[in-house]
Amino acid sequence: MRILFADSLAESSVERLRAGGDECVIDPSLTAESLPERIAGFDVLVVRSTRVTPATLEAADLLGLVVRAGAGTNTIATDRAAELGIFVCNVPGRNAIAVAELAIGLMFAIDRHIAPATADLRAGDWNKRAYSKARGLFGATLGIIGMGAIGIEVAQRASACGLRVITESRANRPREVRRRMVDLGVEEVADRAALLAASDIVSLHVPGGRETVGMVDTEFLAAMKPDGVLINTSRGEVVDEAALLAALDATGLRAGLDVFADEPSSSVGQIGSELARHPKVTATHHIGASTEQAQMAVAEGTAEVIEAYRNGAILDCVNLEQVPNRTATLSVRHHDRVGVLACVLQELSRRHLNVANMQNRIFSGSQAAVAVIEVAGAIDDELLHILGAIDHVICVSVLDTHTATGR
């Protein structure tokens, strides 16, 4: 395959793909505007911060996979990719440790006034009286909003530092996450209002998107303790910056921020954020995932996604239907011969039954196989009889319906 890297990736992972027979072209100078002119002839596109617009996807002739070397895919036109049949995959959780380390670091930096104390010392000012006033993190309550991979890593480090960790109750929490929470002693509280009222520190680890834009608004901030601390290492747009500025001016609230709503598009530039300049904000430059450990883990994950795609498997795809539009599932056991499934699919097509999903597995010895076909439409006895009469079909049955007859 031909792979275009529009952003830098660890050389070891690139060499790993080349060793597998892929042609890798690395061009970090590409932008959202120049990418459409460059994408022709590539099977796979890898990006980190470079935006992938509908224009890029429409200009592609061979593109089948876009990989975001990171977690968020908000910079990729995933809906348009779905319309064009292009997989969009990410590498979730690989940068969780790095982001968690920064979140904890911001908590310590705020409590011990590390940033302003350093600035004063560099200016020749000694003010032990002011900077010796600190609460200490031990025994404080940390509320984590977003108990995913990063939230769990934050909880692990916070628990080791002696903080009480709480999060919102969720009925649909994955079993593995719930197990980790129990191991770490994370407590669930009834709802967000209870979390905000109880927390000395609130740390945000939520995804971007319509559901979280402006989540931290005037009401949210008013529900926090007046001397609380807000940590945001997730997405800038999660915070209503005007509301946060007002809260910082009116209360004892402090904030540790790694992300902002209007960040420069390049890694070096100027930022006019009033929030970033506020004296009660300890800020970093959207560097949560920028550790060597995280970048190596993300690069390895990216290579794994591409290798799986090369072998016909899809990992961590974000633009596939989670629940296919189907009404029945057919199981077709057949001799492993050329053309058997083609005849089955042709009969489904005659009846205007759309295939939502399909998998064909071959038994040991390569004599027999079974195809599981999810279809949208009605399956009747007549169709089962016709499919069962096709040469080399052993048996046809309907799964997960009330009419599980067989032929």
N, C-alpha and C positions, 0 to 999 in steps of 0.2 A: 504494500500500500504506500501511497504518497501522503506524508503528514506535514502540515504546515503549522509551525509554532509561531504565533503572533506575539508571544511574550517569552522571556527566558525561562528555561527549566534546567534543573540539575543535569549536568553533562552525563553523569553515570546512567540516568534513566534514558536519555537520548541514545546513548551507545547501546543500551540494552535493547531498544527497539530496532536499531540498525542491525544488531547481531541476529535479530529475528527475521531480517530480510526487508525491513521497511526503509523507504527513502525519506529522510528527515530534512526538512528545510527550516532554518531558524531565522526569523526576521523580526526582531523586537521593535523595529522602527515603524511597523505597520500601525495604522490607526483605523478607527471606524470608517473614516472617509476613504482611505486608500485600500482597505481590505477587499472591496468588491472587484477591483481591477486585478487582484492577485490570486483569488481563490480558485479560478478555473484549473482543472487538472488534479486537484487534491481530493483524496478520499476522506481525510480526517483533518479537523481544525482544532488546535489546542490554544486556549486563551487563559489569561489570568485577569487582567484589568481591562483589556481591549474589548470594546463593545462590539457585539455581533448583531448588526441591524438586519431588517428584512431585505435590504438591498444586497447585502453580502450573500444571504441564503439564496436569493433569486438569481444571483450571478453565477452560482456554483453549478457545475455540470456533473460532477462525480461525487460530491460531498454526501456522506451518509452518517457522519458522526461529528458532533461538536463536543469537546470535553472542556469543562471549566476546571482548571487546576486549582481547586478550592471548593468551598461549600456553596456559596450563594450563586444563583444563576440569573439574578435580576438584570444583569448587563447583556443578556442574550434574549433575542426575540423567540422565545420558546414556542409561543402559539403559532407563529409563522412556520417555524421548523416542523411542528407537528403536521401542519397542513401540507408541507412538502415531503413528509415521510423521512425527516432527518432526526436521528436520535440526538437528544441533548442529555449528557451525563455529567455528573459532578463527582467530587471526591470528598464526601462528608466525613467529619470527625478527625481527619488527619492533622489539622492544625489546632485541635482542641487544647492540647497541653500548653502550647505557646500562648494562646489567648487567655487561658486560665491563669498562667503565670503573670501576665500583664495586669489582669484584673486584680489579683491579690497584691501585686506591686503598687498599684494605684491606691489601694486601701491603706497600705502602710505609709505611702508617701503623703497622703492627706492627713492621716492621724499624727504623723511626726513632723509635718511641715517641711518636708525635705526640699521641695523645689524653691520656696521663698527663702529658706535658710541658706541654701547654696548660693542663691543670687546675692544675698546680703554679704556673705563671706567674700564672694568674688569682688564685691564693691568695697571691701574693707570694713564692713560694719559687723560689730559683735553684739548680739542681742539674746543672750541666754535666757533672760527673764521672759521674753515672749515665746521663744521656741521650746521651752521646757514644759509647756502646758500641753498635755496630750491625754486622751482617755485611755489609750491602749486597746488593742483588738481582742485580747483575751476576755472571754465572758460576754462579748457583744453578740447581738443577734443579726445574722445576715439573711436577708430574704432574696432568694434567687428566683427570677421570673424567666422561665425557659429552661426546663430541666432536661436538656438534650445532652449530647456528647460533651459540649463545653461546660454546661451547667454542672454536670457530674464531676468534671475535673476541678472546677472551682470549689465545689462542695468538699471534695477530698482534701484539698489544700487548706481550706478554711477550717475544717474539722481538726486537722493536725495542729492548727494554730490556736485551738481552744475556743473557736466561735460556735455558737448555737446556729444551726442552719435550718431554715424553714423554706417551704415552697407551697404553691397553691395545690389543692387537691385536684386530681384528674382521674376520672374513672377509666379512661382508655389509655393509661400510661403503659408502655411496653413492659413486659415481664422482667426483662434484663435490667432496665432502668430502675424499676421498683426494687429489685433485688439489691442493686448497688446502693440505692437510697437507704434501705434497711441496714446494710453493712456499715454505712457511714453515719448512721444515726440521724438522717435528715427527717425532719418532722413535716407532716402535711397540715396546713391550716385550711379553714373552710373555703376562703375565697381571697381575692386580691385585696379587698378592703382590710381583711384581718391581717394579711401579710404586711401591708404598708403601715398599719398602726403599730405592729409589734417590732418592726425592723429598725435597727440603728443604721444599717447599711442595706441598700437595695441595689442588686447587680442585675443588669439586663443581658439576656442571652437568647434573644428571639430572632426569627428570620425576618428578612425584609418582605415587603408586599403590602397590598391594600389593607390587610387586617391589622397591621402594626404601625402604619404611618400615623404619626401624631399620638401614639399611645400614651406617652408621658405628656399630659396636658395640665392645665391649671387644676382640675379636679384631682388628678393623680398626685400632683405635688402637694396639694393642700392636705391630702390624706397621710402624707409621710410625717414623721416626727420633725418638728421645726428645726432641730439641730442634727438631722439625719444626713447621710451621705448617699449620693446617687453615682453609680458606676455604669458607664455605657461603653462596652467594647463590641457592640453588635452592629447597628446601622445608624447613621446620622439622622435619617428621616424618622426614626422611632420617637425622637424627642421634638416637641414643639419648643423651638429655641427661644422664642419670645416669652413663653410661659416660664421657662427655666430661668431666664435672665431676671424676670420679675420676682421669682421666688428667691433667687440668690440675693437680690437687693433687699427684700422685705423680711427675710428670716435668717436663721443661723445655718441654713442648708449649705452644703459644699458638694462639689461634683468632681469626678475623675472621668475624663472623656478621651477616647481614642479616635472617635469618629464625629464628623460634622456634616450638616446638611449640604453645604456648598463647598466641598473640598476642591482644590486645584485638580485638573484632569491629569497633570503630569506629576512625577515624583518630586520635582523641584519647582518652586514657584512662590507666589505670594498668596496669602489668605487674609481676607478682610473680616473674618468672623469676630464679632463683638464678644461672643461667648468664649472663644479661645483666649481672648485678652483679659477676661474677667479675673480679678485677684483671688476669687474663691474657687477658681477652677484649676485643677492640675491636669495638664493635657499632654497628649502624645500625638504623633503624626500618622495615625491609621497604620500602626506597625504591629498590631496584635499577633498576626501570623508570621511576622518577619524574623523568625529565628532560623538558624541553620538546621536544627532538628526538624522544625515544622516543614521547611521547604523540601528537605530530603524525603520526608514522609509523604507530602503531597505529590512530589515527582514520582515516587514509587507507585502511589495509588493511581496516578494518571497513566503510567505505563501498564498497570494491571487492567485498567478499563480498555485500553487500546488493544492489548493482547487478547482479551476476552472477545472483543468485537471481531478481531481477525479470525477467531476460532468459532464465530457464530453465536456467541453469548453476549448478553447486554447486562452491564452492571450499573446500578445506581442511576437509572434513567428517570428524568423528571417530567418528561412530556408524553408518557404512555398513559392510557386510560387505566386507572387503578382497578375499576370493575368494568370489564368489557360489556358492551350492550349485547347480551345474549339471552336466549330463552331456553336453550337446551344444550346438552353436551353429548356428542356421539362418541362411542368407542368402537373403532373399526380394527379388529384383529385380522391380519392378512399375511399371506406368504410374501416374503421380501422379493418382489418382482417389479421390474420396470413397468410403469403405467397404471398400476393398481390405484394409487391415490389420485392420479389424473382422472380416471373414470369416476371415482367417488366425487371429486370436486366438480366435474362436469355435470353430474346429476343434481348436485346441490345448486349449481348455477341455473339449470333449467327451471328449478322451482323458486328461483329468486331468494334463496337462503344465503345470506351474507355470512362469511366466516369471520368471527371476531378474534379467534385465537386458535392455534393449531400446534401440536407437537407429535412427532413420530419417533418412537423408540424401537430399536432393533434388539431382539433377544440374542443371547449367546449362541454362536453357531451360524448366525446370519440366515436362518431359514424362515423365521417368522418375525413379525413386528406388530406394534399396536399404535394406531393413530388416535389421538384424543382431539376432537374437533368441536370447538364451541361455536354455535350458530345462532343467528337471530332469526327466529321464525318457527313455525309449527312443524313438528316431526310426527308423521302418522305411520300407521302400520304398512300402508302401501309403499311409502318411501323406504322403510326398513326392509321390506321384501325385495325391492329393486336393488338396493345396495348389497343385500346379502347374496343376490344372484350374480354379482359381478365376479368374473374369473379371478381366482386366487384370494377372494375374500373368505375368511374362515367364519367370522361371526360379527354381527353388528348389534350393538345395544345402545340404549339411551340411559345416560347417567343423570342423576340428580333431578329427575322429574317423577311425577306420580304414575307415569305409564312406562315403567322400565321393562318393556318387553324386549325380546331379542330374536334375531334371525340368523 
